[in-house]
Amino acid sequence: MMIKNFVDVWNESGAKEQPFSNFHIVYPKVPTQGNSDDCGIYVMKFMELWSQGSQQPCVLLRSDVQNFRVKLANRLMFSQDNIEDQAKKLVMTFSEAQQRPIEV
């Protein structure tokens, strides 16, 4: 259904005609989450492997989700495309700030 809708929208948009009927449709095995809040993490992990051309099935265990979240947050925070220097400094000094005695 989604593919038909995509083709319909494409054709209605006035974009250059494409031979969609010649495309080979693949339904890869993808991991599924067991809750309602990790779907984005599962999709991102699958896309990460897919974009690297990996032929291995995407396996993401529930126990891996938190580590993947941390790695993803670090990658976003410290990307050369992230120009928010103040946030980067806050993250880098967070550990130091936690170890200082609280002044009363």
matplotlib code that plots the C-alpha trace (Angstrom):
import matplotlib.pyplot as plt

x = [0.0, 2.8, 4.6, 1.4, 0.8, 4.4, 4.0, 0.7, 2.2, 5.3, 3.1, 0.9, 3.9, 4.9, 8.4, 10.1, 8.5, 10.2, 9.9, 8.8, 7.4, 10.9, 12.1, 12.7, 11.0, 12.9, 11.4, 14.4, 14.2, 14.5, 14.7, 11.6, 11.3, 9.2, 8.0, 6.5, 9.5, 12.6, 11.3, 13.5, 16.6, 15.8, 15.2, 18.4, 20.5, 19.0, 19.7, 23.3, 24.0, 22.1, 24.0, 27.3, 26.2, 26.2, 24.8, 24.5, 21.0, 20.5, 20.4, 19.8, 19.2, 17.1, 20.2, 22.1, 19.6, 20.9, 24.5, 23.4, 21.5, 24.6, 26.8, 24.2, 24.0, 27.8, 28.0, 25.4, 26.9, 30.4, 29.7, 31.7, 28.4, 27.1, 28.1, 26.7, 29.9, 28.3, 26.5, 29.7, 31.6, 28.8, 29.0, 32.8, 32.9, 29.9, 32.0, 34.2, 31.2, 29.8, 33.0, 33.2, 32.0, 28.6, 29.0, 26.4]
y = [0.0, 2.5, 1.8, 2.4, 5.6, 6.7, 6.2, 8.1, 11.0, 11.0, 11.0, 13.8, 16.0, 16.5, 15.1, 13.3, 10.0, 7.0, 3.3, 2.2, -1.0, -2.1, -1.7, -4.8, -4.5, -6.0, -6.7, -7.1, -8.8, -6.0, -6.1, -5.2, -3.7, -5.1, -1.7, 1.5, 3.8, 2.3, 2.2, 5.1, 3.5, 0.3, 2.1, 4.2, 1.0, -0.7, 2.3, 2.6, -1.0, -0.6, 2.6, 0.7, -1.9, -4.6, -8.0, -9.1, -9.1, -6.3, -7.7, -5.3, -6.7, -4.9, -4.8, -2.9, -0.1, 2.1, 1.8, 2.7, 5.7, 7.0, 6.4, 8.2, 11.1, 11.5, 11.3, 14.0, 16.2, 16.0, 16.0, 18.6, 19.8, 20.7, 24.3, 24.5, 25.0, 25.9, 22.6, 20.7, 22.5, 21.6, 18.0, 17.9, 19.6, 17.8, 15.1, 17.8, 19.8, 16.6, 16.0, 19.6, 20.0, 21.8, 25.3, 26.2]
z = [0.0, 0.9, -2.4, -4.4, -2.5, -3.1, -6.8, -6.9, -5.0, -7.3, -10.4, -9.0, -8.1, -11.7, -11.1, -13.9, -14.8, -13.4, -14.4, -10.9, -12.2, -13.1, -9.5, -7.5, -4.1, -1.2, 2.2, 4.5, 7.9, 10.4, 14.2, 16.1, 19.5, 22.3, 23.6, 22.3, 22.7, 21.1, 17.5, 16.4, 17.8, 15.9, 12.7, 13.0, 13.8, 10.7, 8.5, 9.8, 8.8, 5.5, 4.5, 5.0, 2.6, 5.3, 4.2, 7.8, 9.4, 11.8, 15.3, 18.1, 21.6, 24.1, 26.3, 23.5, 23.2, 26.0, 24.7, 21.2, 22.6, 24.3, 21.2, 19.0, 21.4, 21.4, 17.7, 17.3, 20.1, 18.8, 15.1, 13.1, 11.8, 15.4, 15.9, 19.4, 21.3, 24.6, 24.8, 23.9, 26.7, 29.2, 28.3, 28.5, 31.9, 33.4, 35.1, 36.7, 37.9, 39.6, 41.5, 43.0, 46.6, 46.9, 48.3, 50.9]

ax = plt.figure().add_subplot(projection="3d")
ax.plot(x, y, z, "-o")
ax.set_aspect("equal")
plt.show()
